[in-house]
């Protein structure tokens, strides 16, 4: 005996029979279940304007999937974050016999742990504030401000999140004593998604799966990046009999979904043709051509409006009314009770509807009754317990009320604004930008604009600026609020503002332009302008534009010189710009005004460290850790202080403490590598860098420092490979270019070395080390003026570094410019008086300037006499000859010859030592030995700089010992000695 059909099967059958159009789409979806996995489409994108019938088609597709015995889920904007979306999916699966055991078990643990935290009176407020928001539950891809936490949403600035999360993490680590539970509470999306994917794979072994996402134009900001990570296999492999259906007003973004185009079916729905509209009308018993013509003209072919206007089966055009009249009157024409009609109109005013909101409009005593009646209207959907007017109908009802009585329209919106403002003020943390505060506040701002489009604009634009500093998701929300108010008030200025702001946040571009529009054209005054300027400054900081941020903060402080937030942020900007004294001053002001600003205390510690005040940095960072012992950022900064103090073991203990709290933070492992490297353990350092790369293969710093370490141990190929990868990941790494240049130069690739140094200096014109190394390359090419220019800039940047003056002295001497050579050499000896080579070069400069007594005094300085070098003895012999101390010349030159032979034996690869030997033989009159040595040296190509040094030494010898001029000139004439 055949089984009797179920209640649901009968309903689905009637719905299919009543459905008009979209035959092609339904057929394609049904056939897709029958295809082999290699030929199937895995994604269906259904899109079109409001009222086009997307949701109704979605119901048909759902029915088809159920016919194929698939497990089907459907979510929409009522799921506010990723966690609730996953919960909705698993509960719907369970309701249809598909148990998600792994996910459900872990989610229940998450709920218990969260409840424990929220009920604990000792929990820091920052922890409750963070966890009661959607910050840890929202979209992936929003930010990575705090390493190791997964991907956070944009309800806070990165600094806010870091501060709250570190406080929460410390408390949770102590409370739970379980790192897995800490990660679960702080990063539920990253912890739960792999379990959901695993459950889907298990369920798919028995039945097909279909996951449907309605109103994707609203939910994509939360879901899209997460879904893309799922598609990319980040959370595990997906089963091959899983189908996704996305329904929204826009198609899937090709820039994001383009790589999946071969498995995506794109359906753009169009309005009904007149024939399709007539077919639907006939199904509803409407067969009069005049009625059909009026309905089609009024509805524009939108299926929703066609269905609504046909709802009561009009048999005469008079039953519909004049098609030029308001469509709203048509929608409500069949409601005979005037009060019920009024209630339906009033219910359309708020964008979000519940009993409390409705009480503002109809009174508390009638609110529950009216709400239940509104749920029965054909244009009000009721999913997940929240009634929602269809947007097409709502817009027309709002427009009708505005045109009937602008005064009442404004008064009602004002009352709604006050209601939502009251709701926002009762949140645990008002103005905290938690989800519970954002929802009512955004609705308050919508109603403020509807009540007074011009008077309320300043407050709403200020809110939009505040939203921008907290991330693109909130900025989009405020842009949408302004656009919706412009549409519903029909005020062109608001529409333009909404459209312009919306366009600026249509993708993940910088928020600076969004904030700039408000600052430049919003007409904000006083504190509101300060708020907007601060918001734009923070956007500039996020874009790594400290100069622009400083300009905005200066402008804000001109208006409110005592603004603590502005002084605090200016302190951060000063640190970014390297003005550490100014940073410390601003942060001190903020701390004196508000001593509990823990983040500013740690920030000041970092600025003091950068300013060389190790004791002050130690005090500030220790104080910050006394307030919050689990502040990983402060622990890491304190590690830097101890490292600078030479307390390597203490620094190592601190970085290990930080890693124990944040084991997945790649940068902490890099920092540990620095300390291990400084202790001489190259292999230990490499292990740290390996771990950083393992944790985050896209982290350029890990590759950079592993490359530097390979360079230190002369593993040239590995160093080049690592540095190349680092520069691929972050081409702005100037240090990477300068380090690679050093390798290229040692390999004889001076052209590549010069190109890398040029790029390093372009990226960071303040890199004095790179300028000095480029000067070395210019010297190798005998381009002395260019070398001097680079050394001039290096000295300007670091006027206390002796080596730069030493190198520039040599360049001056090569240019035969003794006066600046003498000044630089004197400065070298002032900065580092214990280095004998500094006195040698000073003696050389004095000799070139004609100060023979001064040169001799330097050369017979005890520091120089203790250093047995060929250069020292040779120049001393020349000076003695120039002074006429002939008896002392040969002993000096014999000592020089002995030292030169020893140096050549020790370092035979140094060409300049070999040429020194030629010059010393000539000075002693040993022409045959000099000629033989010169022939041995110049039988192979000699580097240009070595030739230039040799020529200078020969000319110096020619001036002092003119009797050797003929022999010297003969060698100078050799082609191999030329520098041209």
Buried (B, 14 or more C-beta within 10 A) or exposed (E): EEEEEEEEBEEBEEEBEEBBBBEEBBEEBBEBBEEEEEEBBBBBBBBBBBBBBBBBBBBBBBBBBBEBEBBBBBBBBBBBBBBBBBBBBBEBBBEEEBEBEBBBEBBEBBEEBBEBBEEEEEBBEBBBBBBBBBBBBBBBBBBBBBBBBBBBBBBBBBBBBBBBBBBBBBBBBEBBEEBEBBBBBBBBBBBBBBBBBBBBBBBBEEBBBBBBBBBBBBBBBBBBBBBBBBBEEBBBEBBEBBBBBBBBBBBBEEEBBEEBEEBBBBBEBEBBEEEBBBBBBEBBEBEBEEBBBBBBEBBBBBBBBBBBBBBBEBEEBEBBBEBEEBBBBBBBBEBEEEEBBBBBBBBBBBBBBEEBBBBBBBEEEBBEEBBEBBEEBEBBBEBEEEBBBBBBBBBBBBBBBBEEEEEEBBEBBBBBBBBBBEBBEEBEBEEBBBBBBBBBBBBBBBBBBBBBBEEBBBBBBBBBBBBBBBBBBBBBBBBBBBBBBBBBBEBEEBBEBBBBBBEBBEEEEBBBBBBBBBBEEBEBEEEBBBBBBBBBBBBBBBEEBBEBBBBBBBBBBEBBEEBBBBBBBBBBBBBBBEBBEBBBBBBBBBBEBEEEBBBBBBBBBBBBBBBEBBEBBBBBBBBBBEEBEBBBBBBBBBBBBBBBBEBBEBBBEBBBBBBEBBEBBBBBBBBBBBBBBBBEBBEBBBBBBBBBBEBBEEBBBBBBBBBBBBBEBEBBEBBBBBBBBBBEBBEEBBBBBBBBBBBBBEEEBBEBBBBBBBBBBEBBEBBBBBBBBBBBBBBBBBBBEBBBBBBBBBBEBBEEBBBBBBBBBBBBBBBEBBEBBBBBBBBBBEBBEEBBBBBBBBBBBBBBBEBBEBBBBBBBBEBBEEBEBBBBBBBBBBBBBBBEBEEBBBEBBBBBBBBBBBBBEEEEEEBBBBBBBBBBBBBBBBBEBBBEBBEEBBEEEBBBBBBBBBBBBBEBBBEBBEEBEEBBEEBBEEEBBEEE
